Structure formats: structure tokens, C-alpha cells
Amino acid sequence: MDDHRLVKFLMRIEDGYPNNPYHNRIHAADVLQSLHVLVVRGGLIGHGYCDEVSLTSCYLSAIIHDFEHKGVNNDYLIRVSDGLAVLYNDRSPMENHHLAASFQLMNSDEYNFLRKMPNKLRETLRKQIIEMVLATDMKQHFAIHSMFQAKMQLNGSVPSGGNGSGGKSMRTSPHPTSQDGHKVIDEDQRSLVLQVALKCADLGHLASPRVVHKKWVQYLEEEFFRQGDREKQNGLTVSPLMDREKNGITKSQVGFFDIVALPLFQSFAQAFQDATPMLDAVKDNYAMWREEAAVYANANSARSSK
């Protein structure tokens, strides 16, 4: 790996993150840190799901996953016939752009820090990065989550501890092993594990201390409100939770945790028991939102009774 070109690439990627309230360079750094913790301490490396190439794929995916984000969601791009929606036929236009723009940089001589990597490894790296970043499109969430659950139930989970001993598993039979005793990792399973790991990291602030997590939710709410402002300006129907004159996502977090966040982190922690502390932190923030929702509901009830 060419260190000089790598540094230039990283600086260029950082510069390419706009100053959106939420989808900005700080979010990218937060996702990178969260993914590092999941991979290293969550059991992916210790149990063979993340080799040297896959580790590089993970880090690069986290770094570029929101590169040049426009501060609006895919639905907005499609509704206004944005150039990216036209270019990518309304299919994950933002995620496709993050990837294409980043790979264009990587392919240029100035930023090609992988130029000495064998072609076969580069092909593997590119494939993994594409699969991981495309998986961050929330439109694909339930399909990917379902496939992950099915695959891990079929092939088994990994117990806690880097040596693979102890703990419960999703099934009683052991993970397949080769003649030399090393675990055989199904590549489809590896791909799904990496995708879901990035998805968890993309929501990593849900496992942050309450004050930090709440700030991130407020940043996202403001970004949503700005999209709602643009929708009003363009004469469009304002998307749910994006009208700043109404309740935003800070009043709907319990539902998001119930439907999306908790099932995702529970599935990952069930498959990789060393990731349980992250699930516990998510549950703590869930309890906070439930408490706030109860207070809000009681206040509304009191006002209605007057």
C-alpha cells in the first residue's frame, strides 16, 4: 500500500464530506470507530470473518460510505429527478454515488494507493466495499437483515471469547472446519456479516452515551427538517417527520428502535456474542426514549384534559 497516496486519498475524502448537520465527516469518523470496535472486539477477526483484505474493505467502506452526501435521502433525489437518480435509474442513487466517486479517485494516479496490490485482491476488495456500502441504503434494510438471520441460523453463530470457546450458539452443531482445523467461512456469509457490521456501525451512535446519542438524533432531525424545507420550496408533499412545524424524529425514536434498531443489534449480538456490550448500550438509550415518550404522552394528556 502506498502510504503517501493513501494520506492524500483520505484527505481528499474528508474534504468531500459537506457540512451537513448529520451526514458529515464527523459521522464518517464515528462510523469508522464503531466498525473498528465491532470488528476487533466484536469477534469478527477472532473467528475468521475478517481477514486482512476484509479488514481493509471494512475501513475503506466506513470512510467513504457517505462521501459527497447531498443532505437529502434517496426518495427526494428520485422525486426531483436529480442527476444521480437519473444516472442510477432510481436505485440507491446516493450510495452508488458514494462508491463511484470514491473509486474514481482511487483509480486516478494521484490517489491510487492500491496500485501495487495484486489484481485478484483488488477485485475482492472492490466487491466487498460495493456490497457493504450499498447495504447502508435503508430501503434494503429488512431484506439484508432477514438474509443475515437466515444465514447465521443455518451456519451457526460464534461463541464469546477470541478462542471460540464457551457461550451459546444459534444451533448446537459446530461451525464447519477444514482438515487442518481452521473454520471454513462461507463467502456469502462473510459478505452478509460485513454488510450488517457496517449497518450497525452506521447506527453506532445508538450505542453512545445518552448525551452523545441524543445530539446525533437532533443533528439528523435538523437535516430532515432542511429536506422538508426544500420539499416545501419545490411544491412537494413534505415527507413524514421532515416538517419542522410538526413533531420530528425525536418524538418517534421508540418506534425506530422497536422496528429497526433493536432487531438489528440483537441479531448481531446473537451471532457474535462479544458484541453484546454494544447491544446493552443500545438498550439503555432505548429505555431513555421510552421514558421521554411517557413524559411527552402524559403532558399531552394533561393538556387535553384542560
C-alpha positions as a Markdown table, in Angstrom:
| # | Residue | x | y | z |
|---|---|---|---|---|
| 1 | Met | 0.0 | 0.0 | 0.0 |
| 2 | Asp | 1.3 | 3.4 | -1.0 |
| 3 | Asp | 1.2 | 5.4 | 2.3 |
| 4 | His | 1.8 | 8.8 | 0.6 |
| 5 | Arg | -1.1 | 8.3 | -1.8 |
| 6 | Leu | -3.3 | 6.9 | 1.0 |
| 7 | Val | -2.8 | 10.0 | 3.0 |
| 8 | Lys | -3.7 | 12.2 | 0.0 |
| 9 | Phe | -6.8 | 10.0 | -0.7 |
| 10 | Leu | -8.0 | 10.2 | 2.9 |
| 11 | Met | -7.6 | 14.0 | 2.9 |
| 12 | Arg | -9.5 | 14.3 | -0.3 |
| 13 | Ile | -12.3 | 12.1 | 1.0 |
| 14 | Glu | -12.5 | 14.2 | 4.2 |
| 15 | Asp | -12.7 | 17.4 | 2.1 |
| 16 | Gly | -15.5 | 15.8 | 0.1 |
| 17 | Tyr | -17.9 | 15.5 | 3.0 |
| 18 | Pro | -20.2 | 18.5 | 3.0 |
| 19 | Asn | -21.1 | 20.3 | 6.2 |
| 20 | Asn | -24.4 | 18.6 | 6.6 |
| 21 | Pro | -25.9 | 18.6 | 10.1 |
| 22 | Tyr | -25.6 | 14.8 | 10.2 |
| 23 | His | -24.1 | 13.2 | 7.1 |
| 24 | Asn | -20.7 | 14.9 | 7.5 |
| 25 | Arg | -17.0 | 14.0 | 8.1 |
| 26 | Ile | -17.6 | 13.6 | 11.9 |
| 27 | His | -20.3 | 11.0 | 11.2 |
| 28 | Ala | -17.8 | 9.1 | 8.9 |
| 29 | Ala | -15.2 | 9.1 | 11.6 |
| 30 | Asp | -17.8 | 7.9 | 14.1 |
| 31 | Val | -18.8 | 5.1 | 11.8 |
| 32 | Leu | -15.2 | 4.1 | 11.3 |
| 33 | Gln | -14.5 | 3.9 | 15.0 |
| 34 | Ser | -17.7 | 2.0 | 15.6 |
| 35 | Leu | -16.9 | -0.5 | 12.9 |
| 36 | His | -13.4 | -0.9 | 14.2 |
| 37 | Val | -14.7 | -1.8 | 17.7 |
| 38 | Leu | -17.2 | -4.3 | 16.2 |
| 39 | Val | -14.6 | -6.0 | 14.0 |
| 40 | Val | -11.8 | -6.2 | 16.6 |
| 41 | Arg | -13.7 | -6.6 | 19.8 |
| 42 | Gly | -17.0 | -8.0 | 18.5 |
| 43 | Gly | -15.4 | -11.2 | 17.3 |
| 44 | Leu | -15.2 | -10.9 | 13.5 |
| 45 | Ile | -11.4 | -11.1 | 13.4 |
| 46 | Gly | -11.0 | -13.7 | 16.2 |
| 47 | His | -13.5 | -16.0 | 14.4 |
| 48 | Gly | -12.2 | -15.7 | 10.9 |
| 49 | Tyr | -14.8 | -13.5 | 9.4 |
| 50 | Cys | -12.4 | -10.6 | 8.7 |
| 51 | Asp | -9.0 | -11.3 | 7.1 |
| 52 | Glu | -6.5 | -8.7 | 6.1 |
| 53 | Val | -8.3 | -7.8 | 2.9 |
| 54 | Ser | -11.7 | -7.7 | 4.5 |
| 55 | Leu | -10.4 | -5.5 | 7.3 |
| 56 | Thr | -9.2 | -3.1 | 4.6 |
| 57 | Ser | -12.6 | -3.3 | 3.0 |
| 58 | Cys | -14.3 | -2.5 | 6.3 |
| 59 | Tyr | -12.2 | 0.6 | 7.0 |
| 60 | Leu | -12.5 | 2.0 | 3.5 |
| 61 | Ser | -16.2 | 1.3 | 3.4 |
| 62 | Ala | -16.8 | 3.2 | 6.6 |
| 63 | Ile | -14.6 | 6.1 | 5.4 |
| 64 | Ile | -16.3 | 6.5 | 2.0 |
| 65 | His | -19.9 | 5.4 | 2.9 |
| 66 | Asp | -21.4 | 8.9 | 2.8 |
| 67 | Phe | -18.8 | 10.7 | 0.6 |
| 68 | Glu | -20.3 | 13.8 | -1.1 |
| 69 | His | -23.7 | 13.2 | 0.6 |
| 70 | Lys | -26.3 | 15.8 | -0.6 |
| 71 | Gly | -28.0 | 16.1 | 2.8 |
| 72 | Val | -31.2 | 14.6 | 1.5 |
| 73 | Asn | -32.5 | 11.0 | 1.1 |
| 74 | Asn | -32.8 | 8.9 | -2.0 |
| 75 | Asp | -36.6 | 9.4 | -2.2 |
| 76 | Tyr | -36.0 | 13.2 | -2.5 |
| 77 | Leu | -33.4 | 12.7 | -5.3 |
| 78 | Ile | -35.9 | 10.5 | -7.1 |
| 79 | Arg | -38.9 | 12.8 | -6.7 |
| 80 | Val | -37.0 | 15.8 | -8.1 |
| 81 | Ser | -35.3 | 13.7 | -10.9 |
| 82 | Asp | -31.9 | 14.6 | -9.6 |
| 83 | Gly | -29.0 | 13.7 | -11.9 |
| 84 | Leu | -27.9 | 10.9 | -9.6 |
| 85 | Ala | -31.3 | 9.4 | -9.6 |
| 86 | Val | -31.4 | 9.5 | -13.4 |
| 87 | Leu | -27.8 | 8.2 | -13.7 |
| 88 | Tyr | -28.5 | 5.2 | -11.4 |
| 89 | Asn | -32.1 | 4.5 | -12.5 |
| 90 | Asp | -33.6 | 5.4 | -9.1 |
| 91 | Arg | -31.7 | 2.5 | -7.4 |
| 92 | Ser | -29.8 | 3.6 | -4.4 |
| 93 | Pro | -28.6 | 6.8 | -6.2 |
| 94 | Met | -26.8 | 8.2 | -3.1 |
| 95 | Glu | -25.0 | 5.0 | -2.2 |
| 96 | Asn | -24.0 | 4.4 | -5.8 |
| 97 | His | -22.5 | 7.8 | -6.0 |
| 98 | His | -20.6 | 7.4 | -2.7 |
| 99 | Leu | -19.0 | 4.4 | -4.3 |
| 100 | Ala | -18.4 | 5.6 | -7.9 |
| 101 | Ala | -17.0 | 8.9 | -6.8 |
| 102 | Ser | -14.6 | 7.2 | -4.4 |
| 103 | Phe | -13.5 | 4.6 | -6.8 |
| 104 | Gln | -12.9 | 7.2 | -9.5 |
| 105 | Leu | -10.5 | 8.9 | -7.0 |
| 106 | Met | -8.8 | 5.6 | -6.2 |
| 107 | Asn | -8.3 | 4.8 | -9.9 |
| 108 | Ser | -6.5 | 8.1 | -10.5 |
| 109 | Asp | -2.7 | 8.1 | -10.3 |
| 110 | Glu | -2.7 | 10.8 | -7.6 |
| 111 | Tyr | -4.8 | 8.7 | -5.2 |
| 112 | Asn | -4.2 | 5.1 | -6.3 |
| 113 | Phe | -2.7 | 3.8 | -3.1 |
| 114 | Leu | -3.6 | 0.2 | -4.1 |
| 115 | Arg | -1.7 | 0.2 | -7.3 |
| 116 | Lys | 0.7 | -2.4 | -6.1 |
| 117 | Met | -2.0 | -4.8 | -4.8 |
| 118 | Pro | -2.5 | -7.9 | -6.9 |
| 119 | Asn | -5.5 | -7.7 | -9.3 |
| 120 | Lys | -7.3 | -10.6 | -7.6 |
| 121 | Leu | -7.1 | -9.0 | -4.2 |
| 122 | Arg | -8.2 | -5.6 | -5.6 |
| 123 | Glu | -11.2 | -7.3 | -7.2 |
| 124 | Thr | -12.1 | -8.9 | -3.8 |
| 125 | Leu | -11.6 | -5.5 | -2.1 |
| 126 | Arg | -13.8 | -3.7 | -4.6 |
| 127 | Lys | -16.6 | -6.3 | -4.4 |
| 128 | Gln | -16.7 | -6.2 | -0.6 |
| 129 | Ile | -16.7 | -2.4 | -0.5 |
| 130 | Ile | -19.5 | -2.2 | -3.0 |
| 131 | Glu | -21.7 | -4.7 | -1.2 |
| 132 | Met | -21.1 | -3.1 | 2.2 |
| 133 | Val | -21.9 | 0.5 | 1.1 |
| 134 | Leu | -24.9 | -0.5 | -0.9 |
| 135 | Ala | -26.2 | -2.3 | 2.2 |
| 136 | Thr | -26.4 | 1.1 | 4.0 |
| 137 | Asp | -29.4 | 2.1 | 1.9 |
| 138 | Met | -32.3 | 1.8 | 4.4 |
| 139 | Lys | -34.6 | 0.6 | 1.6 |
| 140 | Gln | -32.6 | -2.6 | 1.7 |
| 141 | His | -32.6 | -2.9 | 5.4 |
| 142 | Phe | -35.2 | -5.6 | 6.0 |
| 143 | Ala | -34.1 | -7.8 | 3.1 |
| 144 | Ile | -30.5 | -7.7 | 4.3 |
| 145 | His | -31.4 | -8.3 | 7.9 |
| 146 | Ser | -33.6 | -11.2 | 7.0 |
| 147 | Met | -30.9 | -12.8 | 4.9 |
| 148 | Phe | -28.4 | -12.3 | 7.7 |
| 149 | Gln | -30.6 | -14.0 | 10.2 |
| 150 | Ala | -31.3 | -16.9 | 7.9 |
| 151 | Lys | -27.6 | -17.4 | 7.1 |
| 152 | Met | -26.4 | -17.2 | 10.6 |
| 153 | Gln | -29.1 | -19.6 | 11.8 |
| 154 | Leu | -28.1 | -22.1 | 9.1 |
| 155 | Asn | -24.4 | -21.8 | 9.6 |
| 156 | Gly | -24.3 | -21.1 | 13.3 |
| 157 | Ser | -23.2 | -18.2 | 15.5 |
| 158 | Val | -19.8 | -17.8 | 17.2 |
| 159 | Pro | -19.4 | -18.0 | 20.9 |
| 160 | Ser | -17.9 | -15.3 | 23.0 |
| 161 | Gly | -14.1 | -15.1 | 23.5 |
| 162 | Gly | -11.4 | -14.9 | 20.8 |
| 163 | Asn | -10.5 | -18.5 | 21.1 |
| 164 | Gly | -14.0 | -19.6 | 20.1 |
| 165 | Ser | -14.8 | -21.4 | 23.3 |
| 166 | Gly | -17.8 | -21.1 | 25.6 |
| 167 | Gly | -21.1 | -19.3 | 25.2 |
| 168 | Lys | -24.3 | -20.1 | 23.4 |
| 169 | Ser | -24.8 | -20.6 | 19.7 |
| 170 | Met | -27.8 | -20.3 | 17.4 |
| 171 | Arg | -27.5 | -24.0 | 16.9 |
| 172 | Thr | -25.9 | -27.0 | 18.6 |
| 173 | Ser | -23.7 | -28.2 | 15.7 |
| 174 | Pro | -20.2 | -26.6 | 15.4 |
| 175 | His | -19.0 | -24.4 | 12.6 |
| 176 | Pro | -17.6 | -26.3 | 9.6 |
| 177 | Thr | -13.9 | -26.9 | 9.8 |
| 178 | Ser | -11.3 | -27.8 | 7.3 |
| 179 | Gln | -8.9 | -30.8 | 7.7 |
| 180 | Asp | -6.3 | -28.6 | 9.4 |
| 181 | Gly | -8.8 | -27.5 | 12.0 |
| 182 | His | -9.4 | -23.9 | 10.7 |
| 183 | Lys | -13.0 | -22.7 | 10.3 |
| 184 | Val | -14.4 | -22.7 | 6.8 |
| 185 | Ile | -16.2 | -19.3 | 6.2 |
| 186 | Asp | -18.8 | -19.3 | 3.5 |
| 187 | Glu | -18.2 | -16.3 | 1.4 |
| 188 | Asp | -21.9 | -15.4 | 1.2 |
| 189 | Gln | -22.0 | -15.5 | 4.9 |
| 190 | Arg | -18.8 | -13.4 | 5.2 |
| 191 | Ser | -20.4 | -10.8 | 2.9 |
| 192 | Leu | -23.6 | -10.6 | 4.9 |
| 193 | Val | -21.6 | -10.3 | 8.2 |
| 194 | Leu | -19.6 | -7.4 | 6.8 |
| 195 | Gln | -22.7 | -5.7 | 5.5 |
| 196 | Val | -24.5 | -6.0 | 8.8 |
| 197 | Ala | -21.4 | -4.9 | 10.7 |
| 198 | Leu | -21.3 | -1.7 | 8.7 |
| 199 | Lys | -25.1 | -1.2 | 9.1 |
| 200 | Cys | -24.6 | -1.5 | 12.9 |
| 201 | Ala | -21.7 | 0.9 | 12.8 |
| 202 | Asp | -23.7 | 3.3 | 10.6 |
| 203 | Leu | -26.1 | 3.4 | 13.6 |
| 204 | Gly | -23.3 | 3.3 | 16.1 |
| 205 | His | -24.3 | 6.4 | 17.9 |
| 206 | Leu | -27.3 | 4.4 | 19.2 |
| 207 | Ala | -24.8 | 2.7 | 21.5 |
| 208 | Ser | -23.1 | 6.0 | 22.5 |
| 209 | Pro | -23.6 | 7.6 | 25.9 |
| 210 | Arg | -27.1 | 9.2 | 26.2 |
| 211 | Val | -26.0 | 12.8 | 25.8 |
| 212 | Val | -23.9 | 12.0 | 22.7 |
| 213 | His | -26.6 | 9.8 | 21.1 |
| 214 | Lys | -29.2 | 12.4 | 21.7 |
| 215 | Lys | -27.1 | 15.1 | 20.0 |
| 216 | Trp | -26.8 | 12.8 | 16.9 |
| 217 | Val | -30.5 | 12.3 | 16.7 |
| 218 | Gln | -31.0 | 16.1 | 16.9 |
| 219 | Tyr | -28.5 | 16.6 | 14.1 |
| 220 | Leu | -30.4 | 14.1 | 12.0 |
| 221 | Glu | -33.7 | 15.7 | 12.8 |
| 222 | Glu | -32.3 | 19.1 | 11.6 |
| 223 | Glu | -31.1 | 17.5 | 8.4 |
| 224 | Phe | -34.5 | 16.0 | 7.9 |
| 225 | Phe | -36.2 | 19.4 | 8.6 |
| 226 | Arg | -33.9 | 21.0 | 6.0 |
| 227 | Gln | -35.1 | 18.4 | 3.4 |
| 228 | Gly | -38.6 | 19.3 | 4.4 |
| 229 | Asp | -37.9 | 22.9 | 3.8 |
| 230 | Arg | -36.7 | 22.1 | 0.3 |
| 231 | Glu | -39.7 | 20.0 | -0.4 |
| 232 | Lys | -41.9 | 22.9 | 0.5 |
| 233 | Gln | -39.9 | 25.2 | -1.7 |
| 234 | Asn | -40.3 | 22.8 | -4.6 |
| 235 | Gly | -44.1 | 22.4 | -4.1 |
| 236 | Leu | -43.7 | 18.8 | -3.0 |
| 237 | Thr | -45.6 | 17.0 | -0.2 |
| 238 | Val | -43.4 | 17.1 | 2.8 |
| 239 | Ser | -42.0 | 13.7 | 3.8 |
| 240 | Pro | -43.1 | 12.2 | 7.1 |
| 241 | Leu | -41.1 | 13.5 | 10.1 |
| 242 | Met | -39.5 | 16.2 | 8.0 |
| 243 | Asp | -41.8 | 19.2 | 8.6 |
| 244 | Arg | -40.2 | 21.4 | 11.2 |
| 245 | Glu | -43.7 | 22.7 | 12.1 |
| 246 | Lys | -44.6 | 19.3 | 13.4 |
| 247 | Asn | -43.0 | 16.6 | 15.5 |
| 248 | Gly | -39.8 | 15.2 | 14.1 |
| 249 | Ile | -37.8 | 12.0 | 14.7 |
| 250 | Thr | -37.0 | 12.9 | 18.4 |
| 251 | Lys | -40.7 | 12.0 | 19.0 |
| 252 | Ser | -40.6 | 8.8 | 17.1 |
| 253 | Gln | -37.4 | 7.1 | 18.4 |
| 254 | Val | -39.3 | 4.3 | 20.3 |
| 255 | Gly | -40.8 | 3.1 | 17.1 |
| 256 | Phe | -37.5 | 3.2 | 15.2 |
| 257 | Phe | -35.8 | 1.2 | 18.0 |
| 258 | Asp | -38.7 | -1.3 | 18.0 |
| 259 | Ile | -38.8 | -1.8 | 14.3 |
| 260 | Val | -35.2 | -1.3 | 13.1 |
| 261 | Ala | -32.5 | -0.8 | 15.7 |
| 262 | Leu | -33.2 | -3.4 | 18.4 |
| 263 | Pro | -33.8 | -6.3 | 16.0 |
| 264 | Leu | -30.6 | -5.4 | 14.1 |
| 265 | Phe | -28.4 | -5.2 | 17.1 |
| 266 | Gln | -30.0 | -8.2 | 18.8 |
| 267 | Ser | -29.4 | -10.3 | 15.7 |
| 268 | Phe | -25.7 | -9.3 | 15.5 |
| 269 | Ala | -25.1 | -9.9 | 19.2 |
| 270 | Gln | -26.8 | -13.3 | 18.9 |
| 271 | Ala | -24.4 | -14.2 | 16.1 |
| 272 | Phe | -21.4 | -12.5 | 17.7 |
| 273 | Gln | -21.7 | -12.7 | 21.5 |
| 274 | Asp | -18.7 | -10.4 | 22.0 |
| 275 | Ala | -20.8 | -7.6 | 20.6 |
| 276 | Thr | -23.3 | -7.9 | 23.5 |
| 277 | Pro | -22.0 | -4.7 | 25.2 |
| 278 | Met | -23.0 | -2.7 | 22.2 |
| 279 | Leu | -26.5 | -4.2 | 22.4 |
| 280 | Asp | -26.7 | -3.4 | 26.1 |
| 281 | Ala | -25.8 | 0.3 | 25.3 |
| 282 | Val | -28.5 | 0.4 | 22.6 |
| 283 | Lys | -31.0 | -0.9 | 25.1 |
| 284 | Asp | -30.0 | 1.8 | 27.6 |
| 285 | Asn | -30.8 | 4.5 | 25.0 |
| 286 | Tyr | -34.0 | 2.8 | 24.2 |
| 287 | Ala | -35.0 | 3.0 | 27.8 |
| 288 | Met | -34.3 | 6.7 | 27.7 |
| 289 | Trp | -36.5 | 7.3 | 24.7 |
| 290 | Arg | -39.3 | 5.2 | 26.3 |
| 291 | Glu | -39.1 | 7.4 | 29.4 |
| 292 | Glu | -39.2 | 10.6 | 27.4 |
| 293 | Ala | -42.1 | 9.2 | 25.3 |
| 294 | Ala | -44.1 | 8.5 | 28.5 |
| 295 | Val | -43.4 | 12.0 | 29.8 |
| 296 | Tyr | -44.5 | 13.5 | 26.5 |
| 297 | Ala | -47.7 | 11.4 | 26.4 |
| 298 | Asn | -48.6 | 12.4 | 29.9 |
| 299 | Ala | -48.0 | 16.1 | 29.2 |
| 300 | Asn | -50.3 | 15.8 | 26.1 |
| 301 | Ser | -52.9 | 14.0 | 28.1 |
| 302 | Ala | -52.8 | 16.7 | 30.8 |
| 303 | Arg | -53.2 | 19.5 | 28.2 |
| 304 | Ser | -56.1 | 17.6 | 26.5 |
| 305 | Ser | -58.0 | 17.3 | 29.8 |
| 306 | Lys | -58.0 | 21.0 | 30.5 |
